[in-house]
Amino acid sequence: MTAFIDLNTFYQRVTGDVPTLQQTAGHFNLIRVENLLQTGQARGYGKLAYYKASLVQGHSMIRYAHHHITIPKHAPVFTSPLLPYQWERVDDAHTGYVAVFNPDYLPQAPQYPVYQSPANAVLLLNGKQYKQFPALFERMDTVLKGGYHYKFDLLRALLMQVIHEAQQLLPPAHENDHHSNSHERITLLFTELLERQFPISQMGQQVMHTTPGDFAKHLNVHVNHLNKALKQCTGHTTSQLINSRLAGEAALLLKNTHWTIADIAWSLGFEEPNHFSAWFKHQTGAVPKATRATKKIDSCTFRFVSRSHGAIIRPNFA
């Protein structure tokens, strides 16, 4: 199973310098985007051992498996250990902040919607909605550099404000459904179990759960109950979510490795390469060989839908 990227590795990659990590009450730090190392390559697409709350200003792209979200101007972005991603700069002019913290600093982070799915993690906002966020991050920057004895408590409160201000801009949840809390918990456990299998980084690594029955058995729920919970919380069936994630990993392996199609098929739980090829074409509209031959991952299975008067663009899985 792929190792998580820890904080030391993160700092080595993005700043070239590993600070003395805060040991009490978890770790929190704030980094200016302008100070991040620029390699000209996409960053990320790994499983993290920490959370981030970022304010990105500049044209960039966030990739989750085989779908992506383009940030044309600015956006708050929330990244979680449960959701492997890749961040790619489209142009060189970038500013903003990256707040980095570990689970000990904010133990309740996994329960917040912005950290539970790509659909909530990137908010493309209009100018009026966006203008409140720079002041919050600038306040965190000032507090972190100051000498206030309880500054990490204050920073935690400011971080919570960033999260809640963002979540208020998400479409309203089904608050009147008395089953919603249990359904959300099942959805989070399903997502964690699904993502725990990825990314596939070496030969011999194989996903263990590939059917709704596999997940239902592991989560100790009836498959119909699992499907109902996922349908309510995500708008998609269990099979659709599994197939979407498997197809995304398949596309990445086809593009980024020299493994044979048979090797990739086996890693994703297919015993027969022909069965995998037919399934992949049904999911993406392209055969594996054609996907491997293209210069970049095809986004044909991704589309945008607009919510909240066109202010928030959210991904919709095909």
C-alpha positions, 0 to 999 in steps of 0.5 A: 500500500502506498505510504502517506506523504508526511509533513517533513516530505511536504516541506522538503518538496515545497519549500526546500527547508524543514522547520522545527515542527510544533509538538504541542496540540498538533502542528499548524503553519502558514506558507505564502504561495509565492514562496513555494518552489516552482519546478514547472511540474504538477505537484501532488497526486499522493496520499497526505498525512496532513490537511490543507486550507489554501487560498489560491490566486492565479490560473491553476488546475486541481486533478482528482483521479480522472476529472479536474477542476480549473481555477481560472482566477481564485478559489479557496481549496481544501485538501484531505488525506482521504482525497489524493489530488494533483495541483498544477499551475497553468501560468506563473503568476500565483499568490495566496496562502497555504495553511497546513495542519495535522489531524491532532491540531483539528481532530474534527476536520474529517467531519466537515464537508469541505474535506469529504469530497472533491465536489466540496473541496474547491469553491469557484466564487464570484468576487463578492463571495471571495472577498472575505477570505483574503482578510482571514488568511492575512489575519492568520499570517499576522497572528502566526508571526506575532508573539501572543502566547495563545496564538495557536488557539487563536489560529485554530479559531481563525482556521475554523472560521475559514472552513465555516465561511466556505461551507456556508457557500455550499448548497444546503444539505438535507437537514430535514432528513433524520437519516442524513447523519447516518448516511453521511457517516456511511458515505465518509466511511465508504469514501475512506475505504475506497481511497485507501486502495489508491494510488496504485504505485507498484507492480503487485499492488491490487485493489481489494474492494471492487463491487458494492457487495465488497464495500457493504460487507466490509462496512457491515451494512446491507448493500441496498442501505449503502446504495441509498446512503451514497445516492442521497449524499452524492447523487450517485450509486455505489457502482457509479462511484466505484467505477468512476474511481477505478476508471480514473486510476486506470487512466493514470496508470495508462498515462504514467506507467509502462505497465502492460494493459494486462498488468493494469487490469490485474491491479484493478481487479480484472482477471481478463484484459479483454473484460477490462478493455471493454469496461474501460471503453464503456466508462470513458468512451475510449479504449485503453490503447487510445488513452495511453497514446494521448498527450494528456488524460482525456476529460471526456468523463468530466463535466461541470454543473453550476450551483448557487446562481452560477457562483460555485462550479462543482464536478459531476461524475459521469 
